[in-house]
Amino acid sequence: TIRDIFEDVVKKYKTIHVLINNGAISRFNKSVYDITLNEFDEVMDVNLRGSFICSQEFIKANQNESYGRIVNIASTRFNQNEAGWESY
């Protein structure tokens, strides 16, 4: 799990200074009315929930440090309208 990975990293390196959230999926080339709830949940789990859990674990691991940065990478897809990609 993500939590296990953070525990392993802290054990090995003692501290984490920077977290870069860059995980995302966009493989559902479907209209909104065609995407299933399971597909929607998968996108939300990877694109939002994954970054949230990583940020949460980073903050826990970094709470006694004087320096730390979280960088969230976002897609530019919001301004690249294309038929069939609305669900992303």
C-alpha positions as MATLAB code, in Angstrom:
seq = 'TIRDIFEDVVKKYKTIHVLINNGAISRFNKSVYDITLNEFDEVMDVNLRGSFICSQEFIKANQNESYGRIVNIASTRFNQNEAGWESY';
ca = [
       0.000    0.000    0.000;
       0.982    3.639   -0.195;
       1.322    3.722    3.590;
       3.721    0.768    3.531;
       5.875    2.468    0.899;
       6.139    5.633    2.981;
       7.072    3.592    6.064;
       9.806    1.820    4.079;
      11.183    5.100    2.714;
      11.271    6.719    6.170;
      12.991    3.649    7.647;
      15.640    3.732    4.934;
      16.216    7.495    4.497;
      14.890    8.904    7.824;
      13.205   11.886    6.175;
      11.396   12.942    3.021;
      11.820   16.493    1.762;
       9.734   16.565   -1.418;
       6.643   14.769   -2.687;
       5.692   14.976   -6.351;
       2.149   13.797   -7.067;
       2.104   12.888  -10.751;
       0.063    9.686  -10.990;
      -2.927    9.752  -13.316;
      -4.861    7.642  -15.783;
      -6.935    8.784  -18.752;
      -7.628    5.669  -20.760;
     -11.411    5.985  -20.944;
     -12.151    7.519  -24.311;
     -15.893    7.609  -23.693;
     -18.665   10.116  -23.360;
     -19.895   10.854  -19.858;
     -23.108    8.911  -20.444;
     -21.135    5.790  -21.519;
     -18.643    5.549  -18.666;
     -19.557    3.135  -15.879;
     -19.412    4.020  -12.203;
     -16.586    1.507  -11.760;
     -14.562    3.231  -14.478;
     -15.284    6.630  -12.957;
     -14.264    5.352   -9.503;
     -11.009    3.972  -10.921;
     -10.113    7.369  -12.409;
     -10.975    9.153   -9.146;
      -9.042    6.608   -7.067;
      -5.864    7.057   -9.091;
      -6.075   10.735  -10.027;
      -7.421   12.198   -6.770;
      -7.425    9.676   -3.958;
      -3.866    8.534   -4.682;
      -2.526   12.083   -4.468;
      -4.528   12.713   -1.301;
      -3.189    9.603    0.453;
       0.391   10.360   -0.652;
       0.070   13.927    0.637;
      -1.383   12.701    3.915;
       1.457   10.206    4.420;
       4.066   12.788    3.426;
       2.719   15.245    6.009;
       2.778   12.538    8.699;
       6.353   11.599    7.820;
       7.458   15.225    7.628;
       5.661   16.710   10.636;
       8.820   17.154   12.738;
      10.932   18.525    9.904;
      11.607   22.180    9.171;
      11.368   21.774    5.393;
       8.998   20.008    3.043;
       7.306   20.617   -0.265;
       4.404   18.975   -2.081;
       4.233   19.448   -5.845;
       0.973   18.461   -7.537;
       1.183   17.940  -11.280;
      -2.093   18.643  -13.079;
      -3.233   17.860  -16.573;
      -3.681   20.502  -19.235;
      -6.599   18.480  -20.551;
      -9.060   20.984  -19.085;
      -8.423   23.294  -22.014;
      -8.039   20.643  -24.713;
     -11.639   19.804  -25.494;
     -12.013   16.731  -27.642;
     -15.095   14.637  -28.327;
     -15.219   11.449  -26.300;
     -12.852   12.564  -23.524;
     -15.392   14.340  -21.318;
     -15.203   11.653  -18.653;
     -11.511   12.386  -18.081;
];
